[in-house]
Amino acid sequence: MTALRFMGRGESDFALGQLPITLTLCSCFVLLGKIPGLVMPTLEYVRSEIDRMRAQVGRQRKEILQLQRAGIGTASAEALLARMQAKVDHLVAQRDEMKKAAPPETRKRVLGGRKW
């Protein structure tokens, strides 16, 4: 049986093989995606995350403008804004892939209306 022991600096070793392994938080989530039975996010969840993140980006932009008016440096805030925008772009790409993979919706026409 293998025992995993976490050490102070993010390093770990196995009791049997003494193999050093370092996993970042991102790597853990990537590995969780391979676990059978684990539910991946739905299209509705991704859409709600995009809306939430866009609202956060808007608030961050307003705060940056306030800092600039006050004459305070905004380099770190702008870097954070860029990371947030990259996350939104990633979510949008993920949403688009999920939409392509989903079966086409059957649109119900009212009283046999037009097809356009």
Contact map, one row per residue, 1 for C-alpha under 8 A:
11100000000000000000000000000000000000000000000000000000000000000000000000000000000000000000000000000000000000000000
11110000000001110000000000000000000000000000000000000000000000000000000000000000000000000000000000000000000000000000
11111000000001110000000000000000000000000000000000000000000000000000000000000000000000000000000000000000000000000000
01111100000111100000000000000000000000000000000000000000000000000000000000000000000000000000000000000000000000000000
00111110000111000000000000000000000000000000000000000000000000000000000000000000000000000000000000000000000000000000
00011111011110000000000000000000000000000000000000000000000000000000000000000000000000000000000000000000000000000000
00001111111100000000000000000000000000000000000000000000000000000000000000000000000000000000000000000000000000000000
00000111111000000000000000000000000000000000000000000000000000000000000000000000000000000000000000000000000000000000
00000011111000000000000000000000000000000000000000000000000000000000000000000000000000000000000000000000000000000000
00000111111100000000011000000000000000000000000000000000000000000000000000000000000000000000000000000000000000000000
00000111111110000001110000000000000000000000000000000000000000000000000000000000000000000000000000000000000000000000
00011110011111000011110000000000000000000000000000000000000000000000000000000000000000000000000000000000000000000000
00011100001111101111100000000000000000000000000000000000000000000000000000000000000000000000000000000000000000000000
01111000000111111111000000000000000000000000000000000000000000000000000000000000000000000000000000000000000000000000
01110000000011111100000000000000000000000000000000000000000000000000000000000000000000000000000000000000000000000000
01100000000001111100000000000000000000000000000000000000000000000000000000000000000000000000000000000000000000000000
00000000000011111110000000000000000000000000000000000000000000000000000000000000000000000000000000000000000000000000
00000000000011111111000000000000000000000000000000000000000000000000000000000000000000000000000000000000000000000000
00000000000111001111100000000000000000000000000000000000000000000000000000000000000000000000000000000000000000000000
00000000001111000111110000000000000000000000000000000000000000000000000000000000000000000000000000000000000000000000
00000000001110000011111000000000000000000000000000000000000000000000000000000000000000000000000000000000000000000000
00000000011100000001111100000000000000000000000000000000000000000000000000000000000000000000000000000000000000000000
00000000010000000000111111110000000000000000000000000000000000000000000000000000000000000000000000000000000000000000
00000000000000000000011111110000000000000000000000000000000000000000000000000000000000000000000000000000000000000000
00000000000000000000001111111000000000000000000000000000000000000000000000000000000000000000000000000000000000000000
00000000000000000000001111111100000000000000000000000000000000000000000000000000000000000000000000000000000000000000
00000000000000000000001111111110000000000000000000000000000000000000000000000000000000000000000000000000000000000000
00000000000000000000001111111111000000000000000000000000000000000000000000000000000000000000000000000000000000000000
00000000000000000000000011111111100000000000000000000000000000000000000000000000000000000000000000000000000000000000
00000000000000000000000001111111110000000000000000000000000000000000000000000000000000000000000000000000000000000000
00000000000000000000000000111111111000000000000000000000000000000000000000000000000000000000000000000000000000000000
00000000000000000000000000011111111001000000000000000000000000000000000000000000000000000000000000000000000000000000
00000000000000000000000000001111111001010000000000000000000000000000000000000000000000000000000000000000000000000000
00000000000000000000000000000111111101000000000000000000000000000000000000000000000000000000000000000000000000000000
00000000000000000000000000000011111111000000000000000000000000000000000000000000000000000000000000000000000000000000
00000000000000000000000000000000011111000000000000000000000000000000000000000000000000000000000000000000000000000000
00000000000000000000000000000000001111100000000000000000000000000000000000000000000000000000000000000000000000000000
00000000000000000000000000000001111111110000000000000000000000000000000000000000000000000000000000000000000000000000
00000000000000000000000000000000000011111000000000000000000000000000000000000000000000000000000000000000000000000000
00000000000000000000000000000000100001111100000000000000000000000000000000000000000000000000000000000000000000000000
00000000000000000000000000000000000000111110110000000000000000000000000000000000000000000000000000000000000000000000
00000000000000000000000000000000000000011111110000000000000000000000000000000000000000000000000000000000000000000000
00000000000000000000000000000000000000001111111000000000000000000000000000000000000000000000001001100000000000000000
00000000000000000000000000000000000000000111111100000000000000000000000000000000000000000000000000000000000000000000
00000000000000000000000000000000000000001111111110000000000000000000000000000000000000000000000000000000000000000000
00000000000000000000000000000000000000001111111111000000000000000000000000000000000000000010011000000000000000000000
00000000000000000000000000000000000000000011111111100000000000000000000000000000000000000000001000000000000000000000
00000000000000000000000000000000000000000001111111110000000000000000000000000000000000000000000000000000000000000000
00000000000000000000000000000000000000000000111111111000000000000000000000000000000000000010000000000000000000000000
00000000000000000000000000000000000000000000011111111100000000000000000000000000000000010011000000000000000000000000
00000000000000000000000000000000000000000000001111111110000000000000000000000000000000000000000000000000000000000000
00000000000000000000000000000000000000000000000111111111000000000000000000000000000000000000000000000000000000000000
00000000000000000000000000000000000000000000000011111111100000000000000000000000000100010000000000000000000000000000
00000000000000000000000000000000000000000000000001111111110000000000000000000000000000010000000000000000000000000000
00000000000000000000000000000000000000000000000000111111111000000000000000000000000000000000000000000000000000000000
00000000000000000000000000000000000000000000000000011111111100000000000000000000000000000000000000000000000000000000
00000000000000000000000000000000000000000000000000001111111110000000000000000000100110000000000000000000000000000000
00000000000000000000000000000000000000000000000000000111111111000000000000000000000000000000000000000000000000000000
00000000000000000000000000000000000000000000000000000011111111100000000000000000000000000000000000000000000000000000
00000000000000000000000000000000000000000000000000000001111111110000000000001000100000000000000000000000000000000000
00000000000000000000000000000000000000000000000000000000111111111000000000000000100000000000000000000000000000000000
00000000000000000000000000000000000000000000000000000000011111111100000000000000000000000000000000000000000000000000
00000000000000000000000000000000000000000000000000000000001111111110000000000000000000000000000000000000000000000000
00000000000000000000000000000000000000000000000000000000000111111111000001001100000000000000000000000000000000000000
00000000000000000000000000000000000000000000000000000000000011111111100000000000000000000000000000000000000000000000
00000000000000000000000000000000000000000000000000000000000001111111110000000000000000000000000000000000000000000000
00000000000000000000000000000000000000000000000000000000000000111111111111000000000000000000000000000000000000000000
00000000000000000000000000000000000000000000000000000000000000011111111111000000000000000000000000000000000000000000
00000000000000000000000000000000000000000000000000000000000000001111111100000000000000000000000000000000000000000000
00000000000000000000000000000000000000000000000000000000000000000111111100000000000000000000000000000000000000000000
00000000000000000000000000000000000000000000000000000000000000000011111110000000000000000000000000000000000000000000
00000000000000000000000000000000000000000000000000000000000000000011111111000000000000000000000000000000000000000000
00000000000000000000000000000000000000000000000000000000000000000011001111100000000000000000000000000000000000000000
00000000000000000000000000000000000000000000000000000000000000010011000111111100000000000000000000000000000000000000
00000000000000000000000000000000000000000000000000000000000000000000000011111110000000000000000000000000000000000000
00000000000000000000000000000000000000000000000000000000000000000000000001111111000000000000000000000000000000000000
00000000000000000000000000000000000000000000000000000000000100010000000001111111100000000000000000000000000000000000
00000000000000000000000000000000000000000000000000000000000000010000000001111111110000000000000000000000000000000000
00000000000000000000000000000000000000000000000000000000000000000000000000111111111000000000000000000000000000000000
00000000000000000000000000000000000000000000000000000000000000000000000000011111111100000000000000000000000000000000
00000000000000000000000000000000000000000000000000000000100110000000000000001111111110000000000000000000000000000000
00000000000000000000000000000000000000000000000000000000000000000000000000000111111111000000000000000000000000000000
00000000000000000000000000000000000000000000000000000000000000000000000000000011111111100000000000000000000000000000
00000000000000000000000000000000000000000000000000001000100000000000000000000001111111110000000000000000000000000000
00000000000000000000000000000000000000000000000000000000100000000000000000000000111111111000000000000000000000000000
00000000000000000000000000000000000000000000000000000000000000000000000000000000011111111100000000000000000000000000
00000000000000000000000000000000000000000000000000000000000000000000000000000000001111111110000000000000000000000000
00000000000000000000000000000000000000000000000001001100000000000000000000000000000111111111000000000000000000000000
00000000000000000000000000000000000000000000000000000000000000000000000000000000000011111111100000000000000000000000
00000000000000000000000000000000000000000000000000000000000000000000000000000000000001111111110000000000000000000000
00000000000000000000000000000000000000000000010011000000000000000000000000000000000000111111111000000000000000000000
00000000000000000000000000000000000000000000000001000000000000000000000000000000000000011111111100000000000000000000
00000000000000000000000000000000000000000000000000000000000000000000000000000000000000001111111110000000000000000000
00000000000000000000000000000000000000000000010000000000000000000000000000000000000000000111111111000000000000000000
00000000000000000000000000000000000000000010011000000000000000000000000000000000000000000011111111100000000000000000
00000000000000000000000000000000000000000000000000000000000000000000000000000000000000000001111111110000000000000000
00000000000000000000000000000000000000000000000000000000000000000000000000000000000000000000111111111000000000000000
00000000000000000000000000000000000000000010000000000000000000000000000000000000000000000000011111111100000000000000
00000000000000000000000000000000000000000010000000000000000000000000000000000000000000000000001111111100000000000000
00000000000000000000000000000000000000000000000000000000000000000000000000000000000000000000000111111110000000000000
00000000000000000000000000000000000000000000000000000000000000000000000000000000000000000000000011111110000000000000
00000000000000000000000000000000000000000000000000000000000000000000000000000000000000000000000001111111000000000000
00000000000000000000000000000000000000000000000000000000000000000000000000000000000000000000000000011111100000000000
00000000000000000000000000000000000000000000000000000000000000000000000000000000000000000000000000000111110000000000
00000000000000000000000000000000000000000000000000000000000000000000000000000000000000000000000000000011111000000000
00000000000000000000000000000000000000000000000000000000000000000000000000000000000000000000000000000001111100000000
00000000000000000000000000000000000000000000000000000000000000000000000000000000000000000000000000000000111110000000
00000000000000000000000000000000000000000000000000000000000000000000000000000000000000000000000000000000011111000000
00000000000000000000000000000000000000000000000000000000000000000000000000000000000000000000000000000000001111111110
00000000000000000000000000000000000000000000000000000000000000000000000000000000000000000000000000000000000111111000
00000000000000000000000000000000000000000000000000000000000000000000000000000000000000000000000000000000000011111000
00000000000000000000000000000000000000000000000000000000000000000000000000000000000000000000000000000000000011111100
00000000000000000000000000000000000000000000000000000000000000000000000000000000000000000000000000000000000011111110
00000000000000000000000000000000000000000000000000000000000000000000000000000000000000000000000000000000000010011111
00000000000000000000000000000000000000000000000000000000000000000000000000000000000000000000000000000000000010001111
00000000000000000000000000000000000000000000000000000000000000000000000000000000000000000000000000000000000000000111
